[in-house]
């Protein structure tokens, strides 16, 4: 049944606002005639979106909308995790991984309008050593690229692809031991090791075909070290949902994953670059987040 929220809080990343036009004006134009009580707040620093989301939960607001890129969505979702307040998204980034998974329109006017008749459902979340993620987490090439992309001023799919190609030449795959649901350990030397709650990183790059954010499981994509020519040959499969047809790709599904690396190192969560421990314990948290989507 379609629901109408009596109170909505929008949390807007101001840098996303500059790229997409006057988001505040768009929100007012869409909601002023709806009769919904809403407010627009702007983030001031990293981590501020999560703080504002937690405040909204304490105030009993039914829907909190993240207007920004994947980082803003991650922060807001983290603040709403395990509560009765739903997450909405106005996708303003270059990836928009979770928004795409939830079939939220990438057009901001359409996304904003869709909030008025959104349906609420629960999706899973993942945790890496206690820290939540909602789309993907990774400890391979994607983590290295995320770190370099974060320090770059250029945004968009093409700069990301170029950065990935450059990183491919300098990466040094390390041996990892992977244990799924307390099963027998698997040893590999992957160039890419991604744990996915949704099918894609964002930007149309499908890393875990068939992954669903509400099945109580996480999907794992392991790509063994491959020559550059083979990686280039099969790269288009990443955008057609056929990456699993590439030789050296293995897909798994599990509720818990333990990744043991030789030493602490980088990993990414929803595109955010972090430094992690040598042992990464990953678990799914079923139904942990309420979302509002078409």
N, C-alpha and C positions, 0 to 999 in steps of 0.2 A: 504494500500500500504506500502510495506517495505521501510524504510527510512535509509539513511546513514548519520550519523552526521559528519560534517566537523571538529568539535572540541569537544573533550571529556576531562573532568577533572576527574581523579580518586582521591578520598579521602580515604586514607588507615589508618586503626587503626593498629599501629605497633604491638600491642599485638596479634591481630588476625593474623598478618603476621607470627609471631613466631610459632603459632599453625598450620598454613596451609602451611608453606614453604615460599619460596621467591615469594611473590605476585607480586612485582615489575618486576621480571624476567618473570613471566607468562604473565603479561600485555604486556611487550615489545615484547615477542615472538609472541603473538597473533596479535598485532596491527602494528608492524613495517612494515609488508608486505601489510598492508591494504590501505596505503596512507592517513589515518586519522591523523589529527594533535591532539596529545594527550599529557597530562602531568600527572605525578604521584606526589601527595603531601601527606605527612604523618602528622597525628594529633599529637599534643604535649601535650594536656591537655584536660580535660573535657570541652565540649562546643566549642572546636576549629573546629570541623567538620562543625558546623552550620555557624561559621564565614567564613570558606573557601567556603562554598556553596553560601553564600550571595555575596562574592567577585566574584564568577563565574557568578552569575546573572548579576552583574554590568558590567562584561566584555563581556556579550553577548554569553557565551558558551552555546551550545544547549543541552548538556547532561552531568550531573554530576553523577558519579558512587560512591556509598558508598560501600567500601570494609571493612566489619567488621561484628559485631553482631547486634542485634536488637537496641542497644543503639546508635551505629554509624549511622544506617539507620534512626533512629528517628531524630537525630541531622541534618543530611543532608536534610531529607525531610522537617524539620521545616524551614530550610534556603531557600528552594525552593517553599514553600507554596504560592499559589496565583500568581506565575510567569509563564513565558513561557518556562522556562528551565525544562527539564525532568529529573526525577530520574531513575538511573539504579542501580542494586544491584549485587555485588559479595558476596554471602552468606558465611560468615566465622564464624558464631556463632553456638551455640548449639540449639537455637530455630528457628531462621530464619522465623518468623511468616509472615511478609509481603512478603518475597520472595516466600514462599510456596503458598500464596494466589494468587500471580501473575504468578504462574507456571514457575518460574525461575529455571533452573536446579541447583541442589545442588552441582553438580560437578563443581569446579571452572573453569577448562578449557572449559567446555561446556557453562557455564554461561558467560564467557568472550567472547567466539566466538559468542554467541547469540546476543551480543550487536551490532554487525555489521549489523544485519538484523532485529533489534528490531522494533516492532510496537509501536507507541505512542498512548496512550489513557489517559483519565482523570479518576481519582478515587476521591471518597469523602474523607474528613478528619472529625475527631471529635474534639470538644473543651470541655475541662473541666475548668470552670471558666476562660476561655480565653486561656488556654494552649492547644496546639494541640496534638492529637494522631492519629495514622494511622491504627493500628491493634486492640488493646483492651485497655480498662481502667477498673479498678476495685476497689471496696471499701470493700472487704471481705477477705477471706482466701488468695486469690491471692496477695493482697497487703502486708499482713504479710509475706508471703513466699518470695515475691520479696525483701523485706527489709533484710531478713536473708540471702537470696541467694547472694545479693549484697556484703555482708560482708564475704562471704565464699570464700575460695581459690579453692574449687573443682567446676568443671564445667561439664555439660553434663546432660542427662536425668535422669540417676540413682540417682546422688546426689540430683537432684531437687525433685524426687519422695520421697526420704528418708526425705528430709527437710519438704516436705508437710505433710507427715505422723506425724512427730514430732510436727509440728505446730498445727495440728488438735487437739492434746491433750491439748494444752495450750490456744487455742483461746477462746474468750468469745463473742459469737454472741450478737449484740446489735440491738435494735429495730430501724428500719428506716421507713421513709415515702417516698413512690415513687409516683411521678406524671408524667404521660406520656401525652405529647401533650395537656397540660392544662385540662386533663380529671380528673375524681374523684381520690382522693388520695388512695393509697394502702399501708397498714401497714403490715410489715413482720419482722421476726427476722432471716434473712438469714445467712447461713454460707458462702455463695458465692454470690456476686452481681457484675456481669461483663457486661459492655457495649462494644459491639463488632462491628467493621467496617468490619472485616473479620471473617471467620469461626473459626480460631484457635489461641491459644496462640503461637503456634510453637511447634516443636518437635513432631508433629503429634497429639497433644491434641486438639480435636475439641470441643470447648465450645459453639458455636452458629451454629449448623447445618443449612445450607441454607443461611447464611449471605453473602451478596455480597457487595464489596467495591464501587460499582457504581450505587446503586439503590436509592440514596438520603435518605436513612434511616439507623438507627442504630438498632442492635439487642441487646436485654437484656436477660441475663440468670440469673435467680434467683433460688438458691437452698436453700430451707429451712433447718434449723438445723436438722441433721440426726444422728442416732447412728453410731458409728464407724463400726460395722459389716455390716451395710447396705451400707455405703460409700465404704468399701473394696469390697463388693459383686458386686457393680455396677461400680467400677472404670474402668474396661475394656471398658465400653461403651464410655468413653471419647475419646478412640482411634479408635472407630468404627463409630463415627458419630451418636450414638444412645443415647446420654446422656438425651435427652428429654423423653425417655421411663422410666426413673427412677422416682419413686414416690417422690414427693416433689420438682420436677423441673418445673419451669414455664418459658416459653419463650414469649417475647413480641417484638414488633417492633414499633419504633417511631422516629420522627425527633428531638424531644427535650425531655429531661428527667431531672427532678429535684429530687435529693436525699437529704433528710434531716436526719441528724444523731444527736444523743444526744450531741455530742461535736466534735471538730476538731479531726482528726485522720489520719492514713495512707491511701494512695491509690496508685495505680500503673498506669502508662501510658506506654504502649509498653514495659512492664517489668521493667521500672525504678521506684524505690521506692521513694515516695514523702510524705510530710505531707500536708494535705488539710484541708480546712475549714469544719465546721459542715454542711453547705449547699453546695452541689455540683450541679452546673447547667451545663448540658451537651447538646450540640447541634451538629447536623451534618452540615458540610459545603460542599454542593454538588459540585462535579467537581473541587475541590480546588487544586489538585495536578496532574501534568502531570507525567506519568510513561512510561518507555521504557521496554517492556517485549516481550517474544516470542508470 
